[in-house]
């Protein structure tokens, strides 16, 4: 059942990426990201209030947010820092890259997660999994060739480098999620409070880094897509954490399944953003998906 939830989360992530690309179009990155984290935290506010005012009724439900000590909050602050690092790099990269290139790069994240799970949690790669890793590596080189036709040099393009860094940080976040949940952390506590810590961190970035130079950078404008980013992210992460809460769940499989949302974002890039070279990029995407399928076969 946890695998089904992972795929539902993946579809929502695909829609989330489409709205994110739209929200960033000709827009300032830092305030968009700040509002995304702020809206996410506000969406969780009713759950926090209800959990405090009616703990008896909320306890045992999917939406209960238990109170925890300062020690757990320190772990969650680290989670927020890791995720925010990934998001900052990913937002800047997605603004300047076609979603049909950025999406497949991010979709290789399960490979890094799998390698990390092998090191951290003792998971071992079999022949199927190594085949999946090989397909992911080949797909990355194929994407670099496709990017050249659009003037994107993978070796010297800053935004490609940013997306790679976002992918590495995202893999670290996935491994950290499994660590937290396997050490007794409540999934709602992690999801809810890391959004608040992210909003606080982004508030500082907005105030001290963006606001003083706002007139010399891309101007900010609010669009409904900014709120939709937060809505679909909260829903996708809620289902993701619920999938990880199953004792038999494997972070390598959940992470791999979530990346299948790249199909949705790829279609969005073709329909809504009219991106080019879709035939070449579809081959790259197919290699990524084949790699993920082999990861699935090797991790059942």
N, C-alpha and C positions, 0 to 999 in steps of 0.2 A: 504493500500500500504506500509506503514511503516513496517508492520510485514514481508512482503516479503523481503524488504531490510535487515531486521535483520537476516533472514535465509541465505541470500547471504553472509552477513558478517560472519556468523557462519561457512560456508563452507570454506571461505578463512582463517579463524582462525585455522581450522583444519589442512590445508596445512601448515600454518605458524608454528604450533607446530611441525609438522614432520621435516621441515627444521631446526627448532631450536634445536631439539634433535640431528640431524645430525651435525649441526655446533658445538655443545658442546661436541661431542664425542671425548674423549682424548684431550681436548682443554682447554685453560685457559678461565675462565668465564668472568672476568672483561674486557679484550680487545675485546672479542666477543660482549659483551653488548655495549661497547663504540662504536664499529664500526656499530652496528645495529642502535644506536641513531644517529650517524653521517650520515649514508646513508639515514636514514629517513629524516633528515633535508635537505640534498642535493637534494633529490627527490622533495622537496617543493620549492627549490630555484627559479626555473623558474616561478612559480606562483607568488611569491613575487615580482620578477622583473617585470613581465608583469602587475601586479596590480598597480605598481608604475609608470611605463612608459605609460601605456594605461588604466587608470582607467575608462574612458568612455566606452571602448569596453569590459572590463572585468566585470564591475559592472552589476549585475543582472544575471551573469552566476554562475554555481556551483563552479567555481574555483577562484572566486574573494576573495582576502584577504584584507579587509579594514584596514586602520590605526586606532589604538585605543590609548587611553591615558595611562599614567603610572599606573593609578589605576587599569585598567583592566589587565595590564601585571602582577601586583602583585598577582592578583587572579590566573592567569595562571601559575605563578611560583609555587604556592601552588599545583596546579593540577599536574605539572611536578614532584614535590617531592613525591606526593602520588603514582603516577604511577611508578616512578622509584623505590620506596620502594617495591612495588609489584613485579616488574620485577627482582630486585636483588635476592629476596628470591626465586622466581619462577625459575630463571635460574640455581641457585645452586642446587635447589631441582631436577629439570628435568635432570641435568647432572648425578645425582647419583641414580635416581629412574627410574623404567620402565615407559614408557609413558602410558602404559595401567593401571598404578596405579595413576600416577600424573595427568593424564587427567581427570578421573572421580572425583578425589578430587576437582580439580579446577572447575569442572562442578557443584558442589554444591554451587557455589558462588551466584546464584540467590536467594537461601534461605536467605542468609545474606542480600542481597540487598532488598529483600521483607520485611524482618523484619526492616531494616533501613528505607525503604520507609514508613512503618507503623508509625515509630516514628517521622521521619523528615517531611514527606509530608502528614501525616494524612491518608494514605491509610490503609484500614482495611481488615484483613484476614477473609475470609469466610470458610465454611466447606471444599470446594475443595482445597483451599490454605493451610489450616492446614493439609489436607491429603498429599499434596505435600511435606510439611515440614517433616512430619512423614516418608515418603518414603526416603527422603534425609538422615535423621538421621539413618534409618535402613541400607541404602546403605553404609554409612560410616563405620558402624560396620562390615558389610559384607566384605568391602574392607580390613579391618584390619585382618580378618581371612584369606583372600586370600593372603595378604602380608606375613603372617607367613610362608606359604609354600615356600617362597623365602627368608626367613631369615630376613624379615622386621618387626620389632616390632613397631607398631604404637605409643606406649606409650613412647618408649625410643629412637626412631630414629630421629636424628636431621633433616634429610631431609624431613621427614613427617611434622615435626613442621614448617620447612621453607615453605612448600607448604601451610599449613594452614594459616600461616601469610600472604603469598602472596594472598590467597583467601580473607582474611579479608580486606587487603589493596585494592584489586581489587573491592570489594563491595563498599568500601568507595569512590573509584574513580568514580564508576557508579552513585552513589548518588550525588556526586559533579558535575558531568557532567550535570545531570538534573537540578540542582540548577543554574548552570551558564547559560544554554540555556533558562531556564524559567525566567531569570533576564536580558534578552536582549543581552547576549553575542553571537557574530557571531560564528557559528560552525567552519568555516574555520580558523578564528582567533585563536580559542582554539586549534584546531588540529595542525595547522602549528607551532604556537609559543611554544607550550609545548614540541614539539620535539626538538626545538633549545635549550630550557632551560635544557632539559634532557641531550642533548649532552654536554653542558657546565658543568653540574654537574658530568657526567660520566668522562669527561676529567680531572677534579680535582681528582676524585677517582683513575683513571688510573695513574695519575702523582705522587700522594702522597702516595697511599696505595699499588698499584700493582707493579709499576715500581721498587721501591727500593728492593723488595723481589722476583722479577720475576725469578731469577735463582734458587730459592729454592722452586718454585711451579711448577705446570704443565706448560710446555712450550706452547707458542701460535703459531698456524699455520693458515694461511688464507686459507679458502675454499670458493668456489662459493655459498655454502649454506648460508653463512653469509649475502651476499647481498640479496638472495632470502627471507630470514627472513624479512628484511626491506621492500622489495617490497610487499609481501603479507600482512604485518602488515599495511602499509600505505593504501593499497586498502581496507582492512577490516575495519579500523578505519574511513576512508572517508565515507563508506556506513553506518557505525554505527552512526556517527554524523549526517548524512543526515536523518536517520530514527528518531533520537531524535529531529530533528528540526521540525517535524510535531507537531502541537499544541496538537493533541489528543493522541500522543504517551505516553506510560507508561513505565517508566524506569524498573519496575519489569518485564514486558513482554519482552522488548527489551533485557534485561540482560539474561533472561531465554532462549530466542531464540538463543542468541549468544553461549550459552553453548552447544547447540546441535552439534556444530562443533567437540565435543569430539568423535562423531561417526567416523569422518574422521581420526582423530589422532589415534583412537583405531585400525582402519583397517591398518593404516600405521605402527603401532607397531607390528602387526601380519605379515605384508608382508615384511617390510623393515628391521625391527630390530629383527625378529624371537623371540619375547618375549614368555614367558612360562605361563602355567596355564590360558590359554585364556578362557577355558570353565567356570571356576569359576568367572573370571573377567567379562565375558560377562553377567553373572547374576547380578553382581554388577552394571554394566553399564545399564542394563535393568531397574533396580530399580531407578537409577538416572533419566533415561528418562521418566519412569512412573511418578515420582515425578514432573518433569518439565511439563508433560502433564496435571497433576492436577492443577499446578500453572496456566497454560494457561486457563483451563476451568474456574477457579475461578476468572480470571482477564479479561475475555472478556467483 
